[in-house]
Amino acid sequence: MKKLIFGLFTAAIVGFGSVQAAELPTPIPVVVAESEVFEIVGRLDEKGFVFHIDRSASNAPVLDAKLEVEADGRPALARFRPESGDYLIDDAAWLTPLRTPGEHVLAFTLLAGEESDLLSADFAVLPASTAGTGAVSGLTVPLAVAALLVLAVLGWRFSRQRKGDLA
């Protein structure tokens, strides 16, 4: 019985350590730029920078427009993708600086038919290390306490049984 309790205690300690060190998924960087006429929402993922453009008043999608994005003084033209209704920049050389952690200022030039707009937004990329800091999550401590309580009850019952056997 002592071996069982020791084994459970060891498993709880090892399990607590692995839960504590578990990495959280890295957040996908997102940018939002708004004006009275348009709203641009972009996300940077492994394929590139994907943008969705809507009208501010109605939330209706803006399709087949011309979108140019400038970052750090370097412009890039987003390609409209009719199959998904979004705009994509997949130029690796242009994207590389935007994948580095920090704040980036983006300037958008949008031409949609007879309408045009200039928008800007701050784009923040978090360091990858903040995703998996090894910090204790809100659920880790209660699970560890519960495991230790179960082990304490088992140990108490075991000692009571041993005393009962001796008497």
Residue pairs with C-beta under 8 A, 6 or more apart in sequence:
1 158
1 161
2 158
4 154
5 151
5 154
5 155
5 158
8 147
8 150
8 151
8 154
9 151
12 144
12 147
12 148
12 151
15 147
16 140
16 143
16 144
16 147
19 137
19 140
19 143
20 134
20 135
20 136
20 137
20 140
21 134
22 132
22 137
23 131
23 132
24 131
24 132
25 131
26 126
26 128
26 131
27 126
27 131
28 43
28 44
28 45
29 43
29 44
29 123
29 124
29 125
29 126
30 41
30 42
30 43
30 44
31 40
31 41
31 42
31 43
31 106
31 121
31 122
31 123
32 39
32 40
32 41
32 42
32 121
33 39
33 40
33 106
33 108
33 119
33 120
33 121
34 40
34 56
34 119
35 56
35 117
35 118
35 119
36 56
37 55
37 56
37 57
37 115
37 117
38 53
38 54
38 55
38 56
38 62
38 110
38 112
38 117
38 119
39 53
39 54
39 55
39 56
39 59
40 51
40 52
40 53
40 67
40 108
40 110
40 119
40 121
41 51
41 52
41 54
42 49
42 50
42 51
42 52
42 69
42 106
42 123
43 49
43 50
44 50
44 95
44 98
44 99
44 123
44 125
47 88
47 90
48 88
48 89
48 90
48 91
48 95
49 69
49 78
49 88
49 89
49 90
49 95
49 98
50 86
50 87
50 88
51 67
51 69
51 78
51 86
51 87
51 88
51 89
52 61
52 85
52 86
52 87
53 61
53 62
53 65
53 67
53 87
53 110
53 112
54 60
54 61
54 62
55 62
61 85
62 110
62 112
63 80
63 82
63 85
64 80
64 82
65 80
65 87
65 110
65 111
65 112
65 113
66 77
66 110
66 111
66 112
67 77
67 78
67 80
67 87
67 108
67 109
67 110
68 75
68 76
68 77
68 78
68 108
68 109
69 75
69 76
69 78
69 89
69 106
69 107
69 108
70 76
70 106
70 107
70 108
70 109
71 94
71 97
71 98
71 104
71 105
71 106
71 107
71 123
72 97
72 104
72 105
74 94
74 97
76 89
76 91
76 94
77 89
78 87
78 88
78 89
79 87
79 88
79 89
79 90
80 86
80 87
81 87
81 88
89 95
97 104
98 104
98 123
98 125
99 125
100 125
101 125
101 126
101 127
101 128
102 124
102 125
103 122
103 123
103 124
104 122
104 123
104 124
104 125
105 120
105 121
105 122
105 123
106 120
106 121
106 122
106 123
107 118
107 119
107 120
108 117
108 118
108 119
108 120
108 121
109 116
109 117
109 118
110 116
110 117
110 118
110 119
